[in-house]
Amino acid sequence: MMIFFSVYLPGHLFVWALYVMNVQSLALKENFGFRKATNDDVAFARKALFQNAMNPLSISERNLLCSYEVISNNLVGFGQVRQLPGGKDYELASLYVKPAYRQQGVGSALVGELLRRFEDEHICGSIFLLTLEPLIGFYEPFGFSVIDDISAAPEQLQFEFKAGSIISMALGNSIKCMCR
């Protein structure tokens, strides 16, 4: 079957892209799963975050969700939604995927699962996150948008933003706060 990618036929391009996305989604579900963290997972997460200049201090076995490869049961990524002090706001944090598994949809599936579980628990409140500027586009499809005024973020995130800004600037990058 021949598919023409033309400005005059945008519907054909959309249908083809949708078909490819469904095939990739099916393969992802067959190859990767999710589970609650173990003590070993928490230890690995802290080490991986520290090695990647991310904050390992807020990792919690209770909050950490792991993505694993079904065939080998190997941990391939993790992330968490944690409640911030004050009780009404939350942070999507500590998202990490092993380099060999990146660009395969694992991170997107992990964020989607974390948000689904958050919503299933009928938790109300805003979800914030801190990320490097080049990753803003990764989070936007999940409904996150950049907060230009950091003083609008919860106090603890303001502190983490300031500390993270120093580290990310030293590494040649910029950190942003996003909210959903």
C-alpha positions in Angstrom: 0.0 0.0 0.0 1.4 3.4 -1.0 0.9 6.3 1.4 1.4 9.8 0.2 2.6 12.4 2.8 1.1 15.5 1.3 -0.2 18.8 2.6 -3.3 18.1 0.4 -4.0 14.8 2.1 -3.6 15.4 5.8 -6.3 12.8 6.7 -4.2 10.0 5.2 -1.2 11.0 7.2 -3.2 11.1 10.4 -4.7 7.6 9.8 -1.3 6.2 9.1 0.2 7.8 12.3 -2.7 6.5 14.3 -2.1 3.0 13.0 1.6 3.0 13.9 0.9 4.4 17.4 -1.6 1.6 18.1 0.9 -1.1 17.0 3.6 0.4 19.2 1.2 0.7 22.1 0.2 -3.0 21.8 3.9 -4.1 21.7 4.6 -1.9 24.7 1.8 -3.6 26.7 3.1 -7.0 25.8 6.7 -6.4 26.7 6.5 -4.1 29.7 4.5 -4.1 32.9 4.1 -2.0 36.1 4.6 -3.0 39.8 5.0 -1.5 43.2 8.6 -0.9 44.2 10.7 -3.2 46.4 13.5 -2.2 48.8 16.0 -3.1 46.0 14.1 -0.9 43.5 14.3 2.0 45.9 18.0 1.5 46.4 18.5 1.3 42.6 16.3 4.4 42.1 18.3 6.5 44.6 21.6 5.6 42.9 20.3 6.2 39.4 18.8 9.6 40.3 22.0 10.7 42.1 24.1 9.6 39.1 21.9 11.6 36.8 22.0 14.8 38.9 18.4 14.3 40.1 17.1 14.6 43.6 17.1 11.1 45.2 15.9 12.3 48.6 12.2 12.1 48.1 12.0 8.5 46.9 9.4 6.5 48.8 8.8 2.8 48.4 5.1 3.5 49.0 4.9 6.0 46.0 7.4 4.5 43.6 6.0 2.8 40.6 8.3 0.6 38.5 8.2 -0.4 34.9 9.7 -3.8 34.2 10.4 -6.0 31.1 7.9 -8.9 31.3 10.3 -11.6 29.9 13.3 -10.8 32.1 11.5 -9.1 35.0 14.3 -6.5 34.8 13.5 -3.0 36.1 13.6 -0.6 33.1 12.2 2.6 34.7 10.4 4.2 37.6 8.6 7.3 38.7 6.3 8.5 41.5 3.5 10.9 42.4 4.1 12.2 45.9 2.1 14.4 48.1 3.7 17.8 48.9 3.6 19.3 52.4 0.2 21.0 53.0 -1.7 18.0 51.5 -3.5 19.6 48.6 -0.8 19.5 45.9 1.3 16.7 44.4 4.5 16.3 42.5 5.2 13.9 39.5 8.8 13.2 40.3 11.8 10.9 39.9 10.9 9.8 36.4 13.7 7.7 35.0 14.1 5.2 32.2 17.3 3.2 31.7 19.1 4.5 28.5 18.7 1.2 26.7 14.9 1.5 26.9 14.5 5.1 26.0 12.6 6.2 22.9 10.5 3.1 23.1 7.4 4.6 24.8 8.4 3.4 28.3 8.5 6.9 29.8 5.2 7.9 28.3 3.6 4.7 29.5 5.0 5.2 32.9 3.7 8.8 33.1 0.3 7.7 31.8 0.1 4.9 34.4 1.1 7.2 37.2 -1.5 9.8 36.2 -4.2 7.1 35.8 -3.5 5.7 39.2 -3.6 9.2 40.7 -7.0 9.9 39.1 -8.4 6.4 40.1 -7.7 7.3 43.7 -10.0 10.3 43.3 -7.3 12.5 44.6 -8.0 16.2 44.0 -5.3 18.9 43.8 -2.8 20.0 41.3 0.1 18.0 40.1 3.4 19.8 39.6 6.7 18.7 38.2 10.2 20.1 37.7 12.0 19.3 34.4 14.7 20.4 32.1 13.6 22.8 29.4 14.2 20.4 26.5 11.7 17.9 28.1 8.8 20.4 28.2 7.3 18.9 25.0 7.3 15.4 26.6 5.0 16.5 29.4 2.7 18.8 27.4 0.6 16.0 25.9 -0.3 14.9 29.4 -1.8 18.2 30.1 1.1 19.9 31.8 2.0 23.5 31.1 4.9 25.7 32.1 4.5 28.0 35.1 6.3 31.2 34.3 6.1 32.6 37.9 7.7 30.1 40.3 6.1 31.9 43.2 2.8 30.3 42.1 4.2 26.8 42.8 4.0 25.2 46.3 6.8 26.3 48.7 8.7 23.1 48.7 8.9 23.1 44.9 10.1 26.7 44.9 13.0 25.5 47.1 13.7 22.5 44.8 13.5 24.8 41.8 16.1 27.1 43.1 18.5 24.3 44.1 17.8 22.5 40.8 18.4 25.7 38.8 21.9 26.0 40.2 22.8 22.4 39.3 21.1 22.5 35.9 22.8 25.8 35.0 26.2 24.3 35.9 25.4 21.5 33.5 24.4 23.9 30.8 20.6 23.6 31.0 17.6 25.3 32.4 14.9 23.9 34.8 11.2 24.6 34.4 8.2 24.1 36.7 5.0 22.7 35.1 1.5 22.1 36.4 -1.5 20.1 35.5 
